[in-house]
Amino acid sequence: MKEITLIIDGKECKGVQGDTILDIANKNDVYIPTLCYQKGLTPIGACRMCVVQLEGNPKMLPSCTTPAQDGMVVITQNDVLKDYRRQVLELLFAGRNHFCMYCSQSGDCELQALAIEHEMDSVRFPYLYYDFEVDATNPELMMDHNRCILCQRCIRTCSEIVGAHTLDLEHRGWQAKVVPDLGRKLRESDTCVNCGACAQSCPTGTITIREFAYRGRRSECDAIVDSVCPLCAVGCKIKAYVRTGSIVRVEGTGLEEPDGGQLCYMGRWWLPEPTERERVTVPLIREGASYREATWEEALTLASTEFKKAYDREKAGAILSSLCTDEELTLFSSLFRNALKMKHTDTFDGDVIRGFFKGFMPFREQGVRPFTAAHNILDSDLIVTMFADPQKEAPVVASYIRVACLHKNAKLINLSHGTSPFPGLTDLDVQFPQGQAMPKALSNLAETISKINAGPSEMAGFGEYEIGAENVLSSYRDSIEESAKAMGLDLKIVEETAMMLLSARKPIFVLGSRATKSHELITAACNLAVASRAFYEDGLGVVPLLVSANSLGARNTVVSEEPWVGREKRDFMYVFSTAMVPEEEEILAAISATKFVVVQTPFKVRPLVNLADIILPAPAWYERSGHYCTIEGERRKLNTIVPPKEDVKTLHYAMEEFAKKLGVKLERPEISAYEEAFKSQLRANEARIVSL
């Protein structure tokens, strides 16, 4: 892009053609006050706080919507602009009930901060506002319309970042207010995904998170720590606000990030909860139906004695959390897999991880990275969800899908045994009958599409539903009929699926954890991606909805090659849980059937701790540090948010002492965390279809 130069308040500022005046000011650290503007959202120029003047022109222009032109001389600060901005603020204060002394956001409000900055100590206009209701129906969020300035930041965030389109304006003029679902209450909303992004973007006390409102203002916090959410494979970047040793709120980092700076309901609500939960502070040993406190020496001696009995009979196992960092997983690996040569180690989500990676293996062997960063969904023109429910498995991925479909005109196909997780958005909902030979049928379809794409130019890569497309497919009708019959589907549905895949310029496939029940189905999905030319810079256009932010790291360190949890009874089980997500019933049943169980966990999470014979303390997620390898394609850092108390032993201490009791030594493990295992050796477009 062409570079342009502006003079702003006497300072030479560089930008590019297409920037607004505010864009260039921000790039060059020139302050212009704003209220309705938020980086990452479409500017609308509603508040007029960012007005500036051009040299020789008395007219005031909103800098957020005015395109910058080379050679402009811009004035952002003078008496005229200051008086105008103060008048705008007075009108805003007169328009609603902005009595700061009664507001929970006082001291944490952008409107209040601007009033102080502009020395607004009184309002010259009469207060003519209506009495608006307070919507307190939602158990998580509260909306006080009396404090709204109609900046529409919440509306734009909900639409452009989350893709939910829950919020909009009702009425006009003085009576205008922000409402969900055309006038419903928040609790009644069918479209709200309860992510709290609207509350984070609100500059006043209009939309607030109930739990955070009185825990502490941002300005009163002792620390703000950048970290990462470990609760799903996206691994969103977060800012954690700490006050008096507790996390008082968690927010996304910024709307300019690929994930839009948003958090889902898990990151927003679940992450701060543990600071309020009952901790395991000392080792506990079961005596009858209760537990008694013990020393680390006593607990580990008993644990090692029971472990040796089971280990000698090859009846010992370990189940670990994939929410652990690379460093923690490597520590477990160095003890259980390296020093003790145990085969029976796994994670709570081991079956899901195994299913994905067995399916990916043929492409890994080709040297191709068989998946891509989740945010590439935003650049796709065709999204295929396969046995996936992104809103439950990885809600930020669901936001990407909604935004791509609603704002970028992407098409959406759902392939599953049930209805689409995106009703109203789905262009083609393909529901397979249960019990069909899906992998082979999908691979046959992939081979057909591949042949068409590899054919003569008049057959390959035709535009969407162009004349002649049906004729091209008719040449391969026998093959498509065979695929339709194998899938138990109507021929027309399979033809339409094929046409959409052939027409797409940049398709992407989102694979849910249910697809991992057959690793061949994962391979077949990758075949479809290859055939449809779903190629991205970082890998094949497949997004696996792994369970945690570090499922990639867990695969090569502690996940066993073959499933064993719940299939073979153990005499001893070592269980490490971060206590952040609920355990599956099948896992709990396998632990319950074990003769002797050691559970190491930060919190007294039930029913897991009820199954333990020994309970060991562990650092909480916010007391740990390390790295995660996420499906965003980055190795992200988990930082210590609240330093652990002196009596909290590190995981390294527990493993080292346990190793000593067992008579083995912790050494550097032979295998490292998994992020390097899928490093690309070939470009995605060099991938070949795999025969099943």
Secondary structure by P-SEA (a helix, b strand, c coil): cbbbbbbcccbbbbbcccccaaaaaaaacbbbbbccccccccccccccccccccccccccccccccccccccccccccaaaaaaaaaaaaaaaaaccccccccccccccaaaaaaaaacccccccccccccccccccccccccccccccccaaaaaaaccccccccccccccccccccccccccccccccccccccccccccccccccccccccccccccccbbbbbbbcccccbbbbbbbbcccccccccccccccccccccccccccccccccccccccbbbbbcccbbbbbcaaaaaaaaaaaaaaaaaacccbbbbbccccaaaaaaaaaccccccccccccccaaaaaaaaaaaaaaaaaacccccccccccccccbbbbcccccccccaaaaaaaaaaaaccbbbbbbbccccccccccccbbbbbccccccaaaaaaaaaaaaaaaacccccccccccccaaaaaaaaaaaaaaaaaaaacccaaaaaaaaaaaaaccbbbbbbcccccccaaaaaaaaaaaaaacccccccccccccccccccccccccccccccccccccccbbbbbbcccccccaaaaaaaaaccbbbbbcccccccccccccbbbbbbcccccccccccccccccccccccccccccccaaaaaaaaaaaaccccccccccccccccccccccccbbbbcc
